[in-house]
Every structure is written in structure tokens, then in C-alpha cells.
Amino acid sequence: MTNKSEKIVSAKYVRNRTIGAFAVFFLLIAATIAGWRWLNHQPEDNSVPRPLRAVLNGNEKLFSNFIYSPGNISKTYPIYYAAPKVRVNGDDGLGDDFDAAAWKLQVVKSPGDTLFITLDEIKAMPKTDIIFDFKCIEGWSQVTHWGGVKFSDFVKKYNLSGQSDMQYVGLNTPDKKYYVGIDTKSILHPQTILCYEMNGKPLPMNQGYPLRLIIPVKYGIKHLKRIGTIFFSNSRPKDYWYEKGYDYYSGL
């Protein structure tokens, strides 16, 4: 006896539904291929098709204007979580011809007005340590321990409040071969530091000695090693990985 609640499905019905499903499947594949071909024939903006770059720029506006908050603090860890051997996320801008003895941090306040600051002067400021999960765009992360000076404290110390009202901060290595642009709100985040120590010791050369940026709200590509120059701007400074197709904001 057949239960009245059961529905009898004919072979014809099953066949029609199967044909319809396959038709939709192939149409979606065709649409995907057509869309991909269209995207790859669009003009490029810094190594990325313009429609995709527009999406990335839209994400930046969304995060920087509506989601970012200085109160959003990256998770920190006890010191015993910190890796004793810290991975290096790239060596661009770390040439062997660097003269550490002659290094001074150059801070461009305005054209013709540049501060030259020694490492000892930076170390004389209150020190901040941070142990956080450093994230690289290559897909790895590692809990690491860094020490240095809060960028916000550095701005106050050297009377850079007028400059920090601008929208962006640019940082270059001494050889100008690596450079980043960062939105000012993120670089003034309370966890961002000008870093001169790793695991309680001076930075190794391959980690950016004598001074690097640690900015936990960003991916590793923004943590510029071996800072040579810092400047401020209301337009986007050049950015090494942005020019290669990555997101300018690169936030977490």
C-alpha cells in the first residue's frame, strides 16, 4: 500500500530535472569563463585590472572609515609564546652596502625641513613591548616579541601633530628599494611601534636593524624593515606591493 503523503516521481520528471541542472551548470561555467576573459582584457591599475582595483579601493574605504577603530586591539600573548627563531618575511631594501654607523632616521616635516634622529635618541623614549601573531601574506603566522617606541609617542615627542593630521605616512628604506604607504589612523594605533628590539635583543640585520616598523593591524608587507625616511602626505605614497597588484590598505 502506498502512503498518501508519498509523492510518486516519474522517470520523465527525474530526466527533465537532471537536464535542467546540467544546463544551469554549463551556463554558469560559460558565464564564469566570459567574465574572466572580460576582466583580463580591462586596463590595469598597478598590475591589477581596474574593476578589481576598484573593489580593493572600496574595501579600503569600508575598513578605514567604518570598521577601523583604535580600540580594536590585536590579541597579545605571554612572553613564553614568542618564537625563539623568528621568520623573515622578505629582504627587499636590505642591501649589504648599508652603513649602520652612519644611520640616522630622517623625518621630513616639510620640504627643506628634515629631522635627523639617532637610535640612542629613540631609545631614550619610553619603551613598549608587544607580543602578537605576526601574519604574512604568504599564508604563515608566528607569535613574535618586539620592543620599541609607540609611533604615537614619537609623534608627540618630535612635535609632529600637524604632520600627523595628514591622511598618509610614507616610509622608505635607506636605499629606497622598499617603500610603503600607510593610512595615518593605522600608524597611530596604540600598538604600532618603531621597533629596535626582537626577543629583548637588538634587531638582527635581516630583521631591519637598526629600526623597523611593527604594525599589528596590518599584514607583514607593511612592517617595513630598516627605516630610512618617514614623511607625511595627503595623497597615497608609493607602495612596493601595491604596485605589484596587492591591496594598498592590507589590514587585518
ZAMARGU-4260 file (C-alpha; in steps of 0.2 Angstrom, whole numbers, plus 5000, padded with zeros to 4 digits):
<rodrens>
0) 5000/5000/5000 | 5007/5017/4995 | 5007/5031/5009 | 4996/5046/5003 | 5010/5058/5009
5) 5022/5050/4997 | 5025/5058/4980 | 5027/5046/4965 | 5041/5053/4954 | 5041/5048/4936
10) 5057/5044/4926 | 5052/5058/4914 | 5052/5071/4929 | 5069/5065/4935 | 5076/5066/4917
15) 5070/5084/4915 | 5076/5090/4932 | 5093/5082/4928 | 5094/5090/4911 | 5089/5107/4919
20) 5103/5105/4932 | 5116/5102/4919 | 5110/5116/4908 | 5112/5128/4923 | 5129/5121/4927
25) 5136/5124/4910 | 5128/5141/4909 | 5137/5146/4925 | 5153/5139/4918 | 5151/5149/4902
30) 5147/5165/4912 | 5162/5162/4923 | 5174/5160/4908 | 5167/5175/4899 | 5168/5186/4915
35) 5186/5180/4917 | 5191/5184/4899 | 5182/5201/4901 | 5191/5205/4917 | 5208/5201/4909
40) 5205/5212/4895 | 5202/5228/4906 | 5215/5241/4908 | 5227/5238/4923 | 5229/5249/4938
45) 5245/5245/4946 | 5246/5227/4939 | 5228/5223/4943 | 5213/5225/4931 | 5203/5241/4935
50) 5187/5233/4940 | 5196/5223/4953 | 5207/5238/4959 | 5190/5247/4962 | 5184/5233/4973
55) 5201/5234/4983 | 5199/5253/4985 | 5181/5251/4990 | 5187/5238/5004 | 5200/5251/5010
60) 5186/5264/5012 | 5175/5252/5021 | 5188/5247/5033 | 5197/5264/5036 | 5181/5274/5038
65) 5168/5262/5046 | 5177/5247/5053 | 5194/5253/5059 | 5195/5258/5077 | 5210/5262/5088
70) 5201/5252/5102 | 5202/5236/5091 | 5217/5229/5099 | 5226/5214/5092 | 5227/5199/5103
75) 5243/5199/5113 | 5252/5184/5122 | 5263/5179/5137 | 5281/5180/5133 | 5284/5161/5133
80) 5273/5160/5117 | 5286/5170/5107 | 5296/5161/5094 | 5314/5160/5098 | 5318/5159/5079
85) 5309/5172/5070 | 5305/5170/5052 | 5310/5184/5040 | 5296/5190/5028 | 5307/5196/5014
90) 5323/5205/5011 | 5319/5219/4999 | 5328/5235/5004 | 5341/5226/5015 | 5356/5228/5004
95) 5373/5223/5010 | 5380/5240/5007 | 5371/5248/5022 | 5382/5258/5034 | 5374/5256/5051
100) 5387/5268/5059 | 5381/5282/5049 | 5362/5279/5050 | 5350/5292/5056 | 5331/5292/5055
105) 5326/5305/5043 | 5309/5313/5046 | 5303/5325/5033 | 5292/5338/5041 | 5290/5348/5026
110) 5301/5352/5010 | 5318/5358/5016 | 5314/5354/5035 | 5320/5337/5039 | 5324/5330/5057
115) 5339/5318/5059 | 5336/5307/5074 | 5349/5294/5081 | 5344/5277/5088 | 5350/5282/5105
120) 5338/5297/5105 | 5324/5285/5100 | 5329/5273/5114 | 5328/5287/5127 | 5310/5287/5125
125) 5298/5276/5135 | 5299/5258/5128 | 5284/5247/5123 | 5285/5228/5121 | 5272/5219/5111
130) 5270/5200/5108 | 5257/5196/5094 | 5254/5185/5080 | 5263/5192/5065 | 5254/5187/5049
135) 5262/5186/5032 | 5253/5187/5015 | 5262/5171/5011 | 5250/5162/5022 | 5260/5159/5038
140) 5259/5167/5055 | 5270/5167/5070 | 5269/5174/5088 | 5284/5186/5090 | 5291/5198/5103
145) 5296/5216/5098 | 5301/5231/5108 | 5302/5249/5103 | 5293/5266/5104 | 5275/5269/5101
150) 5273/5279/5085 | 5260/5290/5093 | 5273/5294/5107 | 5286/5298/5094 | 5274/5310/5085
155) 5271/5319/5102 | 5290/5319/5106 | 5295/5327/5090 | 5280/5339/5088 | 5273/5331/5073
160) 5255/5333/5077 | 5252/5345/5062 | 5260/5332/5050 | 5250/5318/5058 | 5234/5327/5053
165) 5238/5322/5035 | 5230/5306/5028 | 5245/5295/5025 | 5263/5291/5031 | 5276/5285/5019
170) 5292/5275/5024 | 5307/5271/5014 | 5322/5260/5017 | 5339/5270/5016 | 5342/5263/4998
175) 5324/5267/4993 | 5322/5250/4986 | 5307/5246/4998 | 5294/5258/5002 | 5276/5258/5010
180) 5262/5270/5012 | 5251/5268/5027 | 5235/5277/5032 | 5239/5288/5047 | 5225/5281/5058
185) 5233/5264/5057 | 5250/5270/5061 | 5244/5280/5076 | 5236/5264/5083 | 5242/5261/5101
190) 5251/5245/5096 | 5261/5252/5082 | 5279/5254/5086 | 5296/5260/5079 | 5305/5244/5084
195) 5323/5242/5089 | 5322/5225/5098 | 5317/5207/5094 | 5316/5195/5109 | 5324/5208/5120
200) 5340/5210/5109 | 5344/5222/5096 | 5336/5218/5079 | 5347/5207/5068 | 5352/5214/5051
205) 5339/5203/5042 | 5325/5209/5053 | 5328/5228/5049 | 5342/5234/5060 | 5343/5247/5067
210) 5324/5252/5066 | 5309/5244/5058 | 5290/5246/5059 | 5279/5234/5069 | 5260/5237/5065
215) 5250/5223/5071 | 5234/5229/5062 | 5242/5226/5045 | 5249/5211/5036 | 5268/5209/5036
220) 5271/5218/5019 | 5268/5234/5028 | 5280/5231/5043 | 5294/5240/5034 | 5312/5234/5039
225) 5327/5246/5041 | 5318/5263/5041 | 5327/5277/5032 | 5315/5290/5029 | 5297/5295/5036
230) 5286/5308/5028 | 5268/5313/5028 | 5256/5316/5014 | 5238/5319/5010 | 5240/5308/4994
235) 5244/5290/4994 | 5263/5287/4995 | 5271/5274/4984 | 5269/5256/4990 | 5280/5242/4984
240) 5267/5228/4985 | 5253/5239/4979 | 5262/5242/4963 | 5263/5223/4961 | 5244/5221/4962
245) 5241/5219/4981 | 5229/5229/4992 | 5235/5246/4997 | 5227/5245/5014 | 5232/5227/5019
250) 5223/5227/5035 | 5218/5213/5047
</rodrens>
